Amino acid sequence: MQGDDDAPWALHLRERLHVSVVARLNQIAQAALAGGAVDLAAQLYELGLKVDDLVEDFYAGLICCHARNGQASLAVTTYHLCQRVLANRLGVMPSQRTTRLYLAAIEGRTAGSGR
């Protein structure tokens, strides 16, 4: 039936599914990163950002992946994208954790798994 997409039950279901997909993507990406599959983790974090570009954990994980791969310039680019998206859409700055990951990346250190 057309128009049911905005029905309260559909909105609630859509939000629950969204939260579930975001959480599961983050969980799988973290596990991949912890297991040393950095490229797979990066792909999963990038997919996560396509699903929801307001999830800071996806940016933080991707920054960590870039740092582990020795790609400081990509880590910087990712941090600045995070900064811009969060500021423009939510009026907030990245968390201290994300900023620490960014600073570690530009200093050539890896700072854990993004958590």
N, C-alpha and C positions, 0 to 999 in steps of 0.2 A: 504494500500500500504506500503510495507516495505521500510524503509528509510525516511519516512515522519516525524519520530520522531525528526529529526534534522533540519527540514525545519524551516525557520525563523518564520512563523506563529505559528508553534507548540511550539517552544521555548518560544515565547512571551506568548502564552496561558498557558503553563506549569508554567511559572514564576508568572503570575497573579493568577493562582489557588493556587500556593504555598503560596504566600503572603496572600491571602484570608484565607486559612486554618490556617496559623500561627496566624493571627490576631484574628480570631474567637475563636480558642482554648485558646488563652491568655485571651480574653474577658470573656469567659465562666468560666475559672479557677479563674479569679479575682472575678467574681460574686459569685462563690461557696465559695471562701475563705471569702469574705465579709459577706456572709450569714451564716457563721459558719460551713459550710460543708468542714472541713479541709481535711479529708481523700479523698473526691471526688476531691477537688482542687489538692491535691498531685498527684492523679492518672492522672488528666488532664495535669498537668505540666510534669509528666514523659512521657506521650504520646507525648506532644509537643517536648520534647527532642529527641524522636525517629523520629519525623518528621523533625526536624532541630536542631541539637545540637550546633548551633552557635547563637541561640536566648538567649541572656543573661537574658531576662525577665523570661524565663522558670526556669533557675537556681535560680534566686532571689525569685521567687514565691515558689519554692520547699524548699529553705532554710527557708523561712517564715513558711511554713507548718510544717517543722520539728521542728522549734523553738516552735511553738504553741502546738505541741504534746509533748514537753519536750524531744525531741530527738536531743540533741546538737551534738552527735557524727555523726548522719546522716547529720545534717546541715554542719558540718565541712567537711565531705566527699564530699558533693555536692559542697561546695565552692571550694575545691581543684580540683575537676573534672572540674569545670567551668574555674578555673585559668589555668589548664593544656591545655584544649581544645582551649581556646581563645589565649593563648600564642603560642601554636604549630601551629595552623592553621591560625591565623590572626595577630600574633605578638603584641597583646595588652593584657592588664591586665583588670580584672573586674572593673566595674565602682565604684565610691565612694558609690553609693547607695547599690550595692550588697555587698560591703565590710562592710558597716554599718550594714546590716542585718546579716551578718556572725558574726561580733563582738558582736552584741546584742545576738545572739544565744549562743555564747560561754560564755557570761556573764549571761545567763539564763533569758534574757528579750525577749519579743516579740516586734518587731519593726514595727508594722503596717501590711498592707496587701500585702507587696511585691512591692508596687508602690512607 
